[in-house]
């Protein structure tokens, strides 16, 4: 069982037993998998979490991999200690380099050390993605909300100030930011310089991101789901700053920044579609350029209620969801094996299990939740594991045999279907948008 207590495992396994033998068997395997295979406790009181078949710790993945365990933290002190250890390491990484997205366990120069400009030996990869700043804030906030603990926040003030400063700076990337990124001998989407991406933006209140949560370069500089995630995370940051750190200056900076970004999303991040009505774009440039798509990687437009930006009943979200789950989204695929959202990061026609789980978690109809869980079980190619993607006509054609984030999302959806998600992230910004 490794780092997971038998009592906690039994609680979770018993909860999903009504889903049937196949679902229960997959759940039992995957619920143990992340803690048993991906997490390493270190001597400094922190924990290092590999993303799966890549030996590096992504700030994004290391948060999402813990998602199904949040519901048991208040009953399992050892599990809560583990989450605290992960959060502490994330905060150290933010202080070390808030522009990096993935890190090494030690200063051993593993990873993409040929990228330019140079990077710390602690850094596996320095692709700046706005969501990499948000996920550690989210985890710190979730631990505090579920357990009341604050012992993981010893470096939170320094990390939070780094987060706010970078997001503020990147509101005017061309004039204020010194960040750049170039990779050689790679696909065009892996670098900013030769891809023609990361093009000029106009400062309209949104915050620039070089790369998407897929680690692919942005086509336009302002990623809308990333900015929406920043709004929710900045409000979480402000709450901790005020209620725990008693740092009203930091709290005010975060609140003001969140309000400005949110207003900019509504002013510059919409597409007026005859078919769907006004819905959110995936990326914009501030000059009027807009990209109509959604990507399976989270933050995505589909995931916004899950991240705390809006409720599932939000009218703008409902219109956006209708677009995302249609043939108008160039990343939506439908075939004999299933239908769902994929990503330009993987081959055309590839549906992502993460996106199926997100669709189920944000659905308001229980039948849709069950349908997404069934689709995940049908399309694991008999392996008992969730993959990065599978071909919509042939699930035996898949990418990444071990992808811990996807495994965790299956567990989260299974717990949701049986009503065992005891912790649901509150919407701090709004309940309904007209």
C-alpha positions in Angstrom: 0.0 0.0 0.0 3.0 2.3 0.4 2.2 5.8 1.5 -1.6 5.2 1.6 -3.1 3.9 4.8 -5.2 0.7 4.6 -8.1 2.4 6.3 -8.2 5.3 3.7 -7.9 2.9 0.8 -10.7 0.7 2.2 -12.9 3.8 2.6 -12.4 4.9 -1.0 -12.7 1.4 -2.4 -15.9 0.7 -0.5 -17.4 4.0 -1.8 -16.9 3.1 -5.4 -18.0 -0.6 -5.0 -21.5 0.1 -6.3 -20.0 1.1 -9.7 -19.4 -2.6 -10.4 -16.5 -5.0 -10.6 -14.7 -3.5 -13.5 -14.9 0.1 -12.3 -13.9 -0.9 -8.8 -10.9 -2.9 -10.0 -9.6 0.0 -12.1 -10.2 2.4 -9.2 -8.4 0.3 -6.7 -5.3 0.0 -8.9 -5.2 3.7 -9.8 -6.0 5.1 -6.4 -2.9 3.3 -5.1 -0.8 4.1 -8.2 0.0 7.8 -7.7 1.2 7.5 -4.1 2.9 4.2 -4.6 4.7 5.0 -7.8 5.0 8.7 -8.3 5.8 10.2 -4.9 9.2 10.2 -3.2 9.5 11.6 0.4 12.7 13.6 0.8 14.9 14.1 3.8 14.1 17.9 3.9 10.5 17.2 4.8 9.2 17.8 1.3 8.0 15.4 -1.3 8.9 15.0 -5.0 6.2 13.9 -7.5 7.0 12.6 -10.9 4.4 13.1 -13.6 4.5 9.4 -14.6 6.9 8.2 -17.4 8.9 11.5 -17.2 11.2 11.8 -14.2 10.4 15.4 -13.4 8.0 17.3 -11.2 5.5 19.5 -13.0 3.9 22.1 -10.7 0.6 21.4 -12.6 0.7 17.6 -12.5 1.9 17.4 -8.9 -1.2 19.3 -7.8 -3.7 17.4 -10.0 -2.3 14.0 -9.1 -3.3 14.7 -5.4 -6.9 15.7 -6.3 -8.7 12.5 -5.4 -6.9 12.3 -2.0 -8.1 15.7 -0.9 -11.4 14.2 0.2 -9.6 12.1 2.8 -7.1 14.5 4.3 -9.3 15.5 7.3 -9.4 11.8 8.4 -5.9 10.7 7.5 -3.1 12.7 9.2 -0.3 10.9 7.3 -2.0 11.7 4.0 -2.4 15.3 5.0 1.3 15.3 6.0 2.1 14.1 2.5 0.1 16.8 0.8 1.8 19.4 3.0 5.2 18.0 1.9 4.3 18.4 -1.7 3.0 21.9 -1.2 6.2 22.9 0.6 8.3 21.7 -2.3 6.1 23.5 -4.8 6.5 26.8 -2.9 10.3 26.4 -2.8 10.3 25.9 -6.6 8.2 29.0 -7.1 10.7 31.1 -5.1 13.6 29.5 -7.0 12.2 30.2 -10.5 8.6 31.3 -11.0 8.9 31.1 -14.8 9.7 27.4 -14.8 7.1 24.7 -15.2 9.0 21.5 -14.3 11.8 20.8 -11.8 14.3 18.2 -10.8 14.6 16.6 -7.3 18.1 17.9 -6.9 20.4 20.4 -8.5 21.6 17.8 -11.0 21.0 19.6 -14.4 18.7 16.9 -15.7 16.2 17.8 -18.4 16.4 20.4 -21.2 19.7 22.1 -20.3 20.4 23.1 -23.9 17.4 25.5 -23.9 18.2 29.2 -24.1 18.5 31.2 -22.1 20.3 29.0 -19.6 18.4 27.7 -16.5 19.2 26.5 -13.0 20.3 22.9 -12.5 17.1 22.5 -10.5 15.0 23.2 -13.5 13.9 20.4 -15.9 12.1 22.8 -18.3 11.5 26.6 -18.3 8.4 27.0 -20.4 6.4 29.8 -18.8 2.8 28.8 -18.4 0.5 31.0 -16.3 -1.2 27.9 -14.8 2.2 26.8 -13.3 1.8 29.8 -10.9 -1.8 28.9 -10.1 -1.6 25.2 -9.2 0.7 25.6 -6.2 -1.6 28.3 -4.8 -4.6 26.0 -5.4 -3.0 23.1 -3.5 -2.0 25.3 -0.6 -5.5 26.7 -0.4 -7.2 23.3 -0.7 -5.0 21.8 2.1 -5.9 24.8 4.4 -9.6 24.5 3.5 -9.8 20.7 4.1 -7.7 20.5 7.2 -7.3 23.9 8.7 -3.5 23.4 8.7 -1.2 26.3 8.1 2.2 24.6 8.7 2.7 24.2 4.9 2.6 28.0 4.5 6.0 28.9 5.9 7.2 30.0 2.4 3.9 31.0 1.1 4.4 34.7 1.5 7.5 34.7 -0.7 6.0 32.3 -3.2 2.8 34.4 -3.4 4.6 37.6 -4.0 6.6 36.0 -6.8 3.3 34.8 -8.3 1.7 38.2 -8.2 4.7 40.0 -9.5 5.1 37.7 -12.5 1.4 37.9 -13.4 1.5 41.7 -13.1 4.6 41.9 -15.2 3.2 39.7 -17.9 0.2 42.0 -18.4 2.6 44.0 -20.6 4.9 41.4 -21.8 6.6 43.3 -24.6 7.5 46.4 -22.5 8.1 44.9 -19.0 9.1 41.2 -19.3 12.6 39.8 -19.8 11.4 36.3 -20.4 12.2 34.5 -23.6 12.6 30.8 -24.6 14.3 28.9 -27.4 14.7 25.2 -27.9 16.7 23.7 -30.7 16.1 20.5 -32.8 12.5 20.2 -31.8 8.9 20.6 -33.2 8.0 24.2 -33.8 5.4 24.1 -31.0 8.3 23.5 -28.5 9.9 26.9 -28.9 8.8 30.5 -29.1 11.5 31.8 -31.5 11.0 29.6 -34.5 7.3 28.7 -34.1 6.0 32.2 -35.1 3.9 31.9 -32.0 4.0 34.1 -28.9 3.3 37.0 -31.3 2.9 40.6 -30.1 0.1 41.4 -27.7 -1.7 44.6 -26.7 -1.8 45.3 -23.0 -5.5 45.1 -22.2 -5.4 43.7 -18.6 -4.9 40.1 -19.5 -1.6 38.3 -18.5 0.6 36.8 -21.2 1.7 33.1 -21.3 4.4 31.7 -23.5 3.0 28.2 -23.4 -0.3 26.4 -22.9 -0.9 23.8 -20.2 -0.1 21.2 -22.9 3.5 22.7 -22.9 2.9 23.7 -26.5 3.6 27.4 -27.5 0.6 29.7 -27.4 -0.6 30.9 -30.8 -1.8 34.1 -29.3 -0.3 35.4 -26.1 -3.3 35.6 -23.8 -4.6 32.1 -22.9 -8.1 32.7 -21.6 -8.6 29.6 -19.4 -5.2 30.3 -17.9 -6.2 33.8 -17.1 -9.5 32.6 -15.7 -7.6 30.2 -13.5 -5.4 33.1 -12.4 -8.4 35.0 -11.3 -9.6 32.1 -9.1 -6.1 31.4 -7.8 -5.4 35.1 -7.0 -8.6 35.2 -4.9 -7.5 32.1 -3.1 -4.1 33.7 -2.6 -5.7 36.9 -1.2 -7.8 34.9 1.2 -4.7 33.1 2.6 -2.7 36.4 2.7 -5.4 38.1 4.7 -6.7 35.4 7.0 -3.5 33.5 7.7 -0.5 35.7 6.9 -2.3 39.0 7.9 -0.6 40.6 5.0 -3.2 43.0 3.8 -0.9 44.6 1.2 -0.4 41.3 -0.6 -4.1 40.5 -0.3 -5.0 43.8 -1.9 -2.5 43.4 -4.7 -3.9 40.0 -5.5 -7.6 41.1 -5.3 -7.0 44.1 -7.6 -5.1 42.0 -10.1 -7.8 39.4 -10.1 -10.5 42.0 -10.7 -8.5 43.6 -13.6 -7.9 40.3 -15.3 -11.5 39.1 -14.9 -12.8 42.4 -16.4 -10.4 41.9 -19.3 -11.6 38.4 -20.0 -15.2 39.6 -20.4 -14.1 42.6 -22.4 -11.6 40.9 -24.8 -12.0 37.2 -24.4 -15.3 36.5 -26.1 -16.3 35.3 -29.5 -19.8 36.2 -30.9 -20.9 33.0 -32.6 -24.2 32.8 -34.6 -24.4 29.1 -33.6 -23.6 29.3 -29.9 -24.0 33.0 -29.0 -21.2 34.8 -27.1 -18.7 32.3 -25.7 -15.1 32.3 -24.5 -12.2 32.2 -26.8 -9.2 29.9 -26.1 -6.6 32.6 -26.8 -6.6 36.2 -27.8 -3.9 38.9 -28.6 -5.6 42.1 -27.4 -5.7 43.5 -30.9 -8.9 41.6 -31.9 -7.3 38.3 -32.8 -9.1 35.3 -31.3 -8.7 31.5 -31.4 -11.8 29.4 -31.3 -10.8 26.1 -29.8 -10.3 24.3 -26.5 -7.5 22.0 -25.5 -7.9 18.9 -23.3 -5.2 20.0 -20.9 -6.4 21.8 -17.7 -6.9 24.7 -17.4 -9.3 24.4 -20.3 -12.5 26.2 -21.1 -14.3 23.0 -20.2 -12.7 22.9 -16.7 -13.6 26.4 -15.5 -16.2 25.5 -12.9 -13.8 22.8 -11.5 -11.2 25.5 -11.0 -13.5 27.9 -9.2 -14.0 30.6 -11.8 -17.7 30.0 -12.3 -20.5 27.6 -11.5 -21.6 24.9 -14.0 -24.9 26.8 -14.3 -23.1 30.0 -15.5 -24.7 31.0 -18.8 -21.5 32.1 -20.4 -19.9 28.8 -19.4 -22.9 26.9 -20.7 -22.6 28.5 -24.1 -18.8 27.9 -24.1 -19.3 24.3 -23.1 -21.7 23.8 -26.0 -19.0 25.1 -28.4 -16.3 23.0 -26.8 -18.2 19.7 -27.1 -19.1 20.2 -30.8 -17.6 19.9 -34.2 -16.9 23.6 -34.1 -14.0 22.9 -31.8 -11.2 21.7 -34.0 -9.9 19.6 -31.0 -13.2 17.7 -30.5 -13.1 14.2 -32.0 -15.8 11.6 -32.5 -15.4 8.1 -33.7 -16.5 4.5 -33.2 -14.8 4.3 -29.8 -16.1 7.5 -28.3 -16.2 11.3 -28.5 -14.3 13.9 -26.5 -11.7 16.7 -26.5 -8.2 16.2 -27.6 -5.1 18.4 -28.1 -2.7 19.5 -30.9 -0.1 18.1 -28.5 -1.0 14.6 -29.6 -2.0 13.0 -33.0 -5.2 14.2 -34.6 -8.2 12.1 -33.6 -6.8 11.5 -30.1 -9.3 11.9 -27.3 -7.8 12.6 -23.8 -9.1 10.7 -20.8 -8.4 13.9 -18.7 -10.9 15.8 -20.9 -13.5 13.0 -20.5 -13.1 13.1 -16.7 -13.4 16.9 -16.7 -16.5 16.7 -18.8 -18.0 14.4 -16.3 -16.9 16.4 -13.3 -18.4 19.6 -14.7 -21.6 18.0 -15.9 -24.9 18.8 -14.2 -26.7 15.7 -15.5 -25.8 12.5 -13.6 -26.4 10.5 -16.8 -23.5 12.4 -18.5 -21.2 11.7 -15.5 -21.9 8.0 -15.8 -21.4 8.1 -19.5 -18.0 9.7 -19.2 -16.9 7.1 -16.6 -18.1 4.3 -18.9 -16.2 5.8 -21.8 -13.0 5.9 -19.7 -13.4 2.2 -18.8 -14.1 1.2 -22.4 -11.1 2.9 -23.8 -8.2 1.9 -21.6 -7.2 -0.8 -24.2 -7.5 -3.4 -21.5 -4.6 -2.1 -19.5 -6.5 -0.9 -16.5 -4.7 2.5 -16.8 -5.7 5.8 -18.2 -3.5 7.1 -21.0 -2.6 10.6 -22.3 -4.8 10.1 -25.4 -6.4 7.3 -27.4 -7.6 7.3 -31.0 -11.3 7.9 -31.3 -11.7 4.8 -33.6 -9.2 2.5 -31.9 -8.3 2.8 -28.2 -5.5 0.4 -28.7 -3.6 3.3 -30.3 -2.7 5.4 -27.4 0.0 7.8 -26.1 1.8 7.4 -22.8 1.3 4.1 -21.1 1.7 5.6 -17.6 0.2 9.1 -17.1 -0.4 9.7 -13.4 -2.5 12.8 -13.9 -5.0 10.9 -16.0 -5.1 8.1 -13.5 -6.0 10.5 -10.7 -8.7 12.1 -12.8 -10.4 8.8 -13.3 -10.4 8.3 -9.5 -11.8 11.8 -9.0 -14.7 11.2 -11.4 -15.5 7.8 -9.9 -15.7 9.4 -6.4 -17.9 12.1 -7.9 -20.3 9.6 -9.5 -20.9 7.9 -6.1 -21.2 11.2 -4.2 -18.0 10.7 -2.3 -16.2 14.0 -3.1 -16.4 15.6 0.3 -14.5 18.7 -0.8 -15.6 20.9 -3.6 -13.6 24.0 -4.4 -15.8 27.1 -3.7 -16.5 29.6 -6.4 -14.9 32.8 -4.9 -15.7 35.1 -7.8 -19.3 34.7 -8.9 -22.1 32.2 -9.0 -23.9 33.0 -12.3 -22.9 35.2 -15.2 -25.7 36.4 -17.5 
